[in-house]
Amino acid sequence: MGFRKDFLWGGATAANQCEGGYNEGGRGLANVDVVPNGPDRAAIISGQKKMFDFDDKHHFPAKLGIDMYHRYKEDIALFGEMGFKTYRLSIAWTRIFPNGDETEPNEEGLQFYEDLFNECHKYGIEPLVTITHFDCPMHLIKEYGGWRNRKMVAFYERLCRTLFNRYKGLVKYWLTFNEINMILHAPFMGAGLYFEEGENEEQVKYQSAHHELVSSAIATRIAHEVDPNNQVGCMLASGSYYPYNCRPEDVWESRKKDRESYFFIDVQSRGEYPAYFLKDLKRQGIDIKMEDGDEEILKENTVDFISFSYYSSRVATSDPELLKQTQGNIFASVENPYLESSEWGWQIDPLGLRITMNDIYDRYQKPLFIVENGLGAIDQPDENGYVKDDYRIDYLAKHIQAMKDAVEIDGVDLMGYTSWGCIDLVSAGSGEMKKRYGFIYVDLDNEGNGTLNRSKKKSFDWYKKVIASNGEDLSNN
């Protein structure tokens, strides 16, 4: 059987990690622009330390990205050569509304993305657009406190209405928020949140999450009104939790950990907050303030499909003595002794992808779209600039085979797959360039030095073959 004939193979990037051009084309300043690499990054991302502007002490990698703002035609041509059916990218909110609260959009920013989308269609590539990918105008953070403020719903609605009307016929696949559950783990990135001393951080995060969930539902409604052909998805940072052992307490802990993320999709896919979540908020003394009509908006505007990122599975335990933590896309987990790890400590688990796909599909019975997956690694080009990245090919081949098993054997409905960082870009988590995911090498180091020249890695031709065979040929030869 294999993958469906119209399977959407492609790659994924985010504006703040690749575009650069932070002060060009009328663009305003965004939260991600002022997050430096180095030791302060984690504290800023988590909202524990304020960073509202540039300074002379740090390197700010989002300023340059990989300069896709000026080089997108070259990059999209390479995607076309690989045979991409889709390209996932995000809109920089501050290119459209530089401050975020204007009533009229920035035409230069709108034209930039129109040109980019037309370039995609030139190669038969369908854009898959994330409306916000860890991207909040700095003005909205300083003046309104980011997504803690209900006014953000109206600002986001204006952005969405502008995008849906301008790009009608050019874009039909939309994601409302990237990894919406990251608001709990990286609140400055996910919602432009920072915390004052003594503030109830959980109250702020969950209230902000409600604002984003209502905004997502409103966006879904507008997208369908503007063009019935539009398909709107939610997006989750996923990875099923395994119990550390068969102790009932560990099994229950793994269920609770999964629910921390799944409640977002419960709302976006089923249209209401689940009972377990409301009970948990009550136990914590958290009160989400809802406006009249919020529940109806959520109920009437559920998503068309469910998208997610997958890099690793996780392990949960109720025993605090066993909480030896391993890193994995910001989530903490007990180390799994049965899995190998990447150079950044992310544990590699292809079967975990199949398990996650089944968990999500069994729960929601809606089409799935894997929009991030890949291996961050240190690549060493040879004297000709060629990277023989067999380790990346091995990782991706095993994960694509797991996807195929989920489709062929388990009956999961899968729309497509976009490998993360299809061209090397700045890491969202670490701010590094040396943590590379791409099929295309970019000559740039952690401090922003390099020619920015693009070159094909070995995985470039391998992925081209995978796409041409619709996932049937995963061999590395």
C-alpha positions, 0 to 999 in steps of 0.5 A, a space after each residue: 500500500 505505502 504512502 498515499 499518491 499525493 503524499 506531501 514530502 518536503 522540508 521545514 524551516 522557521 523565519 526567525 532561524 533562517 531569514 535574517 534581514 531583521 531590519 529590512 523591508 519595514 520589519 519590526 523587532 521580534 522576541 527571537 531577535 533579542 535571544 542570544 546564543 550562549 549561557 543566558 539563552 536558557 534563562 531568557 527562553 524560560 522567561 526568567 531573565 528579561 532581554 528586550 533589545 540588543 547589547 554589545 556582550 552577546 551574539 544574536 544569531 537571528 539577525 542574520 539567520 542564513 540570509 534566506 531573505 536575500 537568497 530564497 530563490 536559490 534555496 527554493 530552487 534546491 528544494 525543487 531539485 530535491 523534488 519537494 512537494 511542500 515546503 513548510 515555512 513561517 511568517 515573520 509577524 513583524 514583517 506584516 505588522 512591525 509593531 503588531 498593533 497597527 491597523 494597516 499591514 506593511 506592504 513590503 512584507 506582504 509582497 516578500 512572502 507573495 514573491 516567495 510563495 510564487 517561487 515555490 509554485 514555480 517548482 510545483 511546491 505547495 507552501 505549508 505556512 506556520 502563522 507564528 513560529 516562536 515569533 512575537 513582536 517585541 512591541 507587544 511584549 513591552 506594551 501588553 505583556 505578550 500573550 498574557 493580555 487578551 488584546 493579543 487575540 485581536 492582534 493575531 486575528 488581524 494578522 490572520 485575516 490579512 494573510 488569508 485574504 492576501 494569499 488566497 489561492 497561493 497557500 491552502 495549508 496553514 498551521 496556527 502556532 508552532 509547538 503550542 505546548 512549548 508555552 509551558 516549557 519555553 514561554 518567552 519563545 512560545 508566547 512572549 512571556 517573562 515573569 516578575 518576582 513572586 508572580 504565579 507563573 503557571 497561572 500566567 502560562 495557562 491563561 496565555 495558552 487559553 488566549 492562543 487556543 481561542 486565537 487558533 479557533 478564530 483563525 480556523 474559522 476565518 481561513 474556512 470563510 475566506 477559502 473553503 479549500 484552506 486546511 488548518 492544522 494545530 502543531 504539537 511538540 510530541 514524543 510519547 512518554 514511556 513508564 520507567 518500569 511496570 510499577 503502576 506509579 510509573 505507568 500513571 506518571 507517563 500518562 500524566 506527562 502525555 496529558 500535559 501536552 495532549 490537552 492542547 490538541 484535545 481543545 483544538 481537535 475536540 473543541 473543549 477542555 478535557 475534564 482531567 485538565 480542568 480538575 488539575 487546574 482546580 487542584 493547582 488553584 489556577 483560574 482561567 478567565 474566559 470571555 462570553 463566547 469562548 467556549 462556542 468559538 472553541 467548539 465550532 472551529 476545530 482543526 482539519 488535521 494534526 501536525 507535530 514534531 518528533 525528535 525523541 521519545 521520553 521516559 517518566 518515573 514517579 521516583 525522584 531519585 531516578 530523575 537523571 535528566 537527558 536533554 531533548 527539545 527542552 523536555 526533561 526525561 529520565 534517560 532510556 538505557 536502551 537507546 543511543 543518543 545524538 551529540 546533543 543528548 537527544 535519544 534516538 528512537 524510530 519506533 517511538 515515532 510509530 508509537 507516537 503516531 498511533 497514540 495521536 491517531 487513536 486519540 483524535 482520528 484526524 489526518 496527521 502531518 509530521 512537520 518536524 523530524 531530523 538529526 542535529 549533528 556536527 557536520 565536517 565538510 571535506 576539502 571540496 565542501 562535501 559532507 558525507 552525512 551517512 549518520 543523518 541518512 541512517 536516522 531519517 531512513 529508520 524514522 521514515 520506515 517507522 512512518 511507513 509501518 504506522 501507515 501500512 500496518 497500523 492504518 494511520 492516516 498520514 498526509 505528509 512529512 517535512 524534515 526539519 532544517 532541510 537547509 542548515 539554520 540556526 538552532 532554536 534551542 541552543 542558538 548554534 549553527 554547528 547543530 546542523 539538520 540540513 540536506 544543504 550545507 551553509 557555510 556559517 559558524 556560531 559567531 556569524 562568520 562564513 561565506 553563506 555559500 550553499 552546497 549539497 550534502 550526501 543526504 541531498 541526493 538520498 532524500 531526492 531518491 526517497 521522494 521520487 520513489 514515494 518512500 519506497 527506496 530508503 537504501 543508501 548507495 
